[in-house]
Amino acid sequence: MHCSEFRTAISARVDGEELPPEVSGAALDAHLLSCSACRDWGRRARRLKTLAAGLRPV
């Protein structure tokens, strides 16, 4: 499995959605332990969600 597939799962997790059927929660957690690029991507995704939640419509 490639990082792009795990990043789709990270995005779903950040958004509170179900993970894609091909990625279990355990597989995602194991990948995050071994892949610093995806851990960093996940941190940035969570930060972006937090920042976006604080924006007010114009």
PARONU-298475 format. One record per atom (N, C-alpha, C): y, z, x; atom name; residue in one letter; residue number from 1. Coordinates in pm, 1 decimal. Example, Ala and Ser with C-alpha at 12.3 -4.5 7.8 and 13.67 -1.06 7.14 Angstrom:
BEGIN
         py         pz         px   atom   type   seq
     -569.0      780.0     1319.0      N      A     1
     -450.0      780.0     1230.0     CA      A     1
     -330.0      780.0     1320.0      C      A     1
     -225.0      708.0     1285.0      N      S     2
     -106.0      714.0     1367.0     CA      S     2
        3.0      787.0     1290.0      C      S     2
This chain:
BEGIN
         py         pz         px   atom   type   seq
     -117.3        0.0       85.3      N      M     1
        0.0        0.0        0.0     CA      M     1
      123.9        0.0       90.1      C      M     1
      227.1      -65.6       46.1      N      H     2
      348.9      -80.9      125.0     CA      H     2
      456.9       17.1       78.9      C      H     2
      552.2       40.8      167.7      N      C     3
      663.2      130.6      135.3     CA      C     3
      736.4       87.2        8.4      C      C     3
      747.5      -41.2      -14.9      N      S     4
      819.8      -87.7     -134.2     CA      S     4
      753.6      -35.5     -261.8      C      S     4
      622.8      -27.1     -262.8      N      E     5
      552.5       26.1     -379.9     CA      E     5
      576.5      176.2     -394.4      C      E     5
      579.5      245.9     -282.4      N      F     6
      607.5      389.1     -287.2     CA      F     6
      752.4      414.0     -327.8      C      F     6
      841.5      327.6     -285.7      N      R     7
      982.8      346.3     -322.9     CA      R     7
     1005.0      325.6     -471.9      C      R     7
      927.7      237.9     -532.3      N      T     8
      932.7      224.2     -678.0     CA      T     8
      889.1      355.0     -743.1      C      T     8
      786.0      416.9     -687.0      N      A     9
      737.3      545.0     -739.3     CA      A     9
      839.6      656.2     -716.2      C      A     9
      904.7      655.6     -599.6      N      I    10
     1008.8      754.8     -571.8     CA      I    10
     1120.7      741.2     -674.0      C      I    10
     1161.7      619.0     -700.2      N      S    11
     1267.5      594.6     -796.8     CA      S    11
     1228.8      648.0     -934.4      C      S    11
     1104.9      623.1     -974.5      N      A    12
     1057.9      674.1    -1103.4     CA      A    12
     1061.0      826.6    -1105.5      C      A    12
     1017.1      888.0     -997.8      N      R    13
     1016.2     1034.5     -990.3     CA      R    13
     1158.6     1088.7     -998.0      C      R    13
     1249.9     1028.9     -924.7      N      V    14
     1389.6     1073.5     -925.4     CA      V    14
     1448.1     1062.9    -1066.1      C      V    14
     1410.9      958.1    -1138.4      N      D    15
     1463.3      936.1    -1273.3     CA      D    15
     1386.0     1011.4    -1381.7      C      D    15
     1283.5     1085.7    -1342.5      N      G    16
     1205.2     1161.1    -1439.5     CA      G    16
     1112.1     1074.8    -1522.5      C      G    16
     1078.7      958.6    -1469.9      N      E    17
      989.4      865.1    -1539.9     CA      E    17
      846.9      880.9    -1488.3      C      E    17
      753.0      820.9    -1558.8      N      E    18
      614.5      819.9    -1513.1     CA      E    18
      603.0      733.3    -1388.6      C      E    18
      514.7      774.8    -1299.1      N      L    19
      489.2      694.5    -1179.8     CA      L    19
      415.3      566.9    -1219.8      C      L    19
      431.2      461.9    -1141.4      N      P    20
      354.4      340.0    -1168.0     CA      P    20
      204.4      373.1    -1163.0      C      P    20
      123.2      306.3    -1242.4      N      P    21
      -19.7      340.0    -1248.0     CA      P    21
      -92.7      328.0    -1114.7      C      P    21
      -43.8      244.2    -1026.2      N      E    22
     -112.9      226.3     -897.8     CA      E    22
      -78.4      333.4     -794.2      C      E    22
       14.4      425.0     -826.7      N      V    23
       54.9      528.8     -731.5     CA      V    23
       39.7      665.9     -797.2      C      V    23
      -54.5      743.6     -746.8      N      S    24
      -70.6      879.4     -798.8     CA      S    24
       32.7      970.8     -734.5      C      S    24
       57.4     1082.0     -797.5      N      G    25
      149.7     1179.5     -740.3     CA      G    25
      101.6     1228.4     -604.4      C      G    25
      -28.7     1249.0     -591.4      N      A    26
      -84.9     1294.0     -463.7     CA      A    26
      -67.2     1188.7     -354.8      C      A    26
      -87.3     1061.7     -390.1      N      A    27
      -69.9      953.7     -291.9     CA      A    27
       75.8      944.3     -249.2      C      A    27
      166.7      960.5     -343.5      N      L    28
      308.8      956.1     -310.3     CA      L    28
      346.0     1072.1     -218.5      C      L    28
      300.0     1191.5     -252.0      N      D    29
      329.5     1307.7     -168.3     CA      D    29
      274.3     1290.7      -26.9      C      D    29
      152.4     1238.8      -16.1      N      A    30
       92.4     1216.2      116.0     CA      A    30
      172.4     1113.2      194.6      C      A    30
      215.5     1007.4      127.8      N      H    31
      295.0      904.9      196.5     CA      H    31
      426.7      964.0      245.6      C      H    31
      490.2     1045.0      162.4      N      L    32
      618.7     1103.8      201.7     CA      L    32
      604.0     1196.9      321.6      C      L    32
      489.6     1260.7      335.1      N      L    33
      466.2     1346.2      452.5     CA      L    33
      459.6     1265.1      581.2      C      L    33
      413.4     1141.0      568.8      N      S    34
      392.5     1061.3      690.1     CA      S    34
      498.2      954.1      714.1      C      S    34
      588.7      931.8      620.2      N      C    35
      684.2      821.9      633.9     CA      C    35
      827.8      872.9      623.9      C      C    35
      891.5      887.0      737.3      N      S    36
     1029.3      937.5      737.8     CA      S    36
     1126.3      840.1      671.2      C      S    36
     1098.3      710.7      678.2      N      A    37
     1187.2      612.1      614.6     CA      A    37
     1188.7      630.7      463.5      C      A    37
     1073.0      654.0      404.2      N      C    38
     1068.0      675.0      258.9     CA      C    38
     1124.4      812.0      220.7      C      C    38
     1103.2      913.4      304.4      N      R    39
     1165.9     1043.9      277.9     CA      R    39
     1316.9     1029.3      275.3      C      R    39
     1372.1      958.3      372.8      N      D    40
     1516.7      935.7      377.5     CA      D    40
     1563.3      854.3      257.1      C      D    40
     1487.2      754.1      219.8      N      W    41
     1520.7      671.5      103.4     CA      W    41
     1524.7      758.5      -21.9      C      W    41
     1427.8      847.6      -34.7      N      G    42
     1423.6      938.0     -149.4     CA      G    42
     1542.8     1032.5     -152.5      C      G    42
     1580.5     1084.4      -36.4      N      R    43
     1699.1     1171.4      -29.7     CA      R    43
     1824.1     1096.5      -73.5      C      R    43
     1837.6      974.2      -27.2      N      R    44
     1955.1      895.2      -65.8     CA      R    44
     1953.4      862.9     -215.6      C      R    44
     1836.1      835.8     -270.2      N      A    45
     1825.9      806.5     -414.0     CA      A    45
     1864.9      929.1     -496.7      C      A    45
     1817.8     1047.1     -455.3      N      R    46
     1855.0     1169.8     -527.7     CA      R    46
     2004.0     1196.3     -516.1      C      R    46
     2060.1     1172.4     -398.8      N      R    47
     2204.2     1194.2     -377.9     CA      R    47
     2285.6     1098.0     -464.4      C      R    47
     2244.6      973.2     -469.0      N      L    48
     2314.3      874.4     -551.2     CA      L    48
     2310.1      915.3     -698.7      C      L    48
     2195.1      962.5     -744.7      N      K    49
     2183.5     1005.7     -884.6     CA      K    49
     2278.7     1121.9     -911.1      C      K    49
     2286.3     1216.5     -818.4      N      T    50
     2376.5     1330.9     -833.5     CA      T    50
     2522.1     1285.5     -837.3      C      T    50
     2558.4     1197.6     -747.1      N      L    51
     2696.1     1147.9     -743.7     CA      L    51
     2731.4     1070.1     -870.9      C      L    51
     2638.6      986.1     -915.2      N      A    52
     2662.8      905.9    -1035.4     CA      A    52
     2676.2      994.5    -1159.1      C      A    52
     2601.6     1103.5    -1163.4      N      A    53
     2608.4     1194.2    -1278.6     CA      A    53
     2745.0     1261.8    -1288.2      C      A    53
     2812.4     1274.1    -1174.4      N      G    54
     2943.3     1338.2    -1172.5     CA      G    54
     3059.4     1245.4    -1205.3      C      G    54
     3031.9     1116.5    -1217.5      N      L    55
     3138.9     1020.7    -1247.4     CA      L    55
     3175.0     1025.4    -1394.8      C      L    55
     3301.1     1006.2    -1420.7      N      R    56
     3348.0      997.7    -1558.6     CA      R    56
     3385.2      854.2    -1587.4      C      R    56
     3357.1      808.6    -1709.7      N      P    57
     3398.1      671.1    -1744.8     CA      P    57
     3549.8      660.7    -1745.6      C      P    57
     3599.5      544.0    -1713.3      N      V    58
     3743.7      520.3    -1708.4     CA      V    58
     3793.1      482.0    -1845.7      C      V    58
